[in-house]
Amino acid sequence: MRTMFNSFKKRLSLKKVKRSEPPCDDDLQSKRELFFKSDTVSGGGVSASVPPSAAPPAPPSTLKDALSKRSATLPEPQETNHVEANGIATKHSNSVSVDVSKPPSTAPPPTPAPPVPISAPPAPVPTPLRSTENIMKKAEHPPVAPKPDLPKIEKPKTKELDGYVGFANLPNQVYRKAVKKGFEFTLMVVGESGLGKSTLINSLFLTEVYDKDKHPGPSLRVKKTVGVETSVVLLKENGVNLTLTIVDTPGFGDAVDNSNCWQPIIDFVESKYEEFLNAESRVARKAAPPDTRVHCCLYFIAPSGHGLKPLDVEFMQRLGDKVNIIPVIAKADTMTPEECKDFKEQIMKEIGQHKIKIYDFPESTGEEGDGADVTKSLRARVPFAVVGANTVIEQDGRRIRGRKYPWGIAEVENLEHCDFLALRNMVIRTHLQDLKDVTSSVHYENYRCRKLAGLSHDGKPHRTNSNNLCPQGLMNSFMTVWNPLAQMEEEKREHDLKMEKMESEMEQIFQTKVRDKRAKLKESEAELARRHEATRRALEAQARELDERQRALNAERAAWERDTGLSLDDLRRRSLEANSKETVDGKEKKDKKKKDWSFKSVATGISI
Ligand code: GDP
């Protein structure tokens, strides 16, 4: 066992040597930096910068356009150099800009491509996170980690190239890889049943994500208690795959007593972070563990016109620092534009009063000119007052998705009627990547810090880890997570458990096979006995028949003897006598013939 463990350790150390390439070191370093920096940044923000996601460019008409537009959305090479030099790896996942609405054909532009002018990078300024508060702020004794003395490397100068080298094609490589890999997004919908959640999801993705047979909407599955259920659909648009996971919470707010009805939702969100943390902290981990974290939560507010209900306030307060909440006013067609405007103002006022953290759409998405203005105007529409409809109505030759009333049609995709388009554009077209980035760099990091500090989801010390709040305790928790030996032990334990499980499974299989074999043997034994019995019976019947025939023959013989007055023995004797007489007669005749021949041959002089 010891030798096995040693060889396992050796293998691990080999793996570690392989892994110690700069990007992974940087990654680890960045995690440490992030951990230690989180409490030094004013406002409690974690130090990871969140570059605003770029809005997808319009479909490139020419190759040059495509290259220049895509490269504009990517981090520039000098910046990466600088980042590596400081040992802080920044996630550039949002640099992959895919025009989901009308992406260019997936075939990448061929090389050589025209050189793309690269402007000098701006001085890297750590962008504070948009999270208003960080959980680390709550820790009374933040850990003070010694900052490693990193060698200062001068910023490289931009040099003019004499010709086209080809690294301008890098964005295309990233683009191709991202398209090939596909995208994953998890959207949670929360709200009382009947507020139009399923209808809105179907309208958002222009497909029956919820259909009555396969995935009935949450209200069709109303439960007595709040449940959290997921449905996964694979959507494909112009060759780009999106694995969309819809998390819904049937039963939310439907009970008479709704206290703690948010708890299953908090547990679900945190379980996803936990899964991700475990996958990330394994010694043998995947390059990109599957991201099942909840990236966005659409919270449906009933169109009461009076403001938020206590349940709305409680839910958003509790979930605001765990997930990106986007408040949505359901069934906006039930309000007049003035009522809707007042209602929105009231909601925003209450959100401010109760210090509720909702997802803050970044003002800039990297677009300039009209694009940026449009983003700004759409951003001002929060909370989005939406109308959902699954019916398409024909009017003046136009096909409109909307709700038809005697006095007119409430068009879903009309910004003058509701904010549906604003919501869809912001969530899917322009900010989907940002939602994922904020989930990863704010909410997940907060969870990670809480976990390392031994705090529970409400920021209070975890009962089992209460002394971990001091810097040493915090450090210990940190070391437990990042200590390779502890991890090795943990993985060894897991491996042993796995082996034990496999052994017991094999034992079970063996037992089942033995049982099967025994049953088969018993069956064939029974079959043999059955056949033996059948043969025995057949032979007995045959013997009986023969006896019968023997008896019949004997009776026949006795009758014949009686009739003829001869016995069978007499007859036999006579027959023998007759036979012997015939034999004797035949012999005499033969001798006589022989004599005649010899006489003739003597006369002719021929010897026979
Ligand atoms: P869920 O339980 O939240 O999933 O709600 P559903 O999507 O099943 O919708 C419940 C009812 O509300 C259905 O009859 C829908 O047709 C209707 N509905 C959905 N969206 C809207 C809307 O925007 N306005 C109005 N007036 N009714 C809607």
Residues whose N, C-alpha, C, O or C-beta is under 5 A from the ligand:
A	BS01	GDP	E192 S193 G194 L195 G196 K197 S198 T199 G217 P218 S219 K331 A332 D333 V386 V387 G388
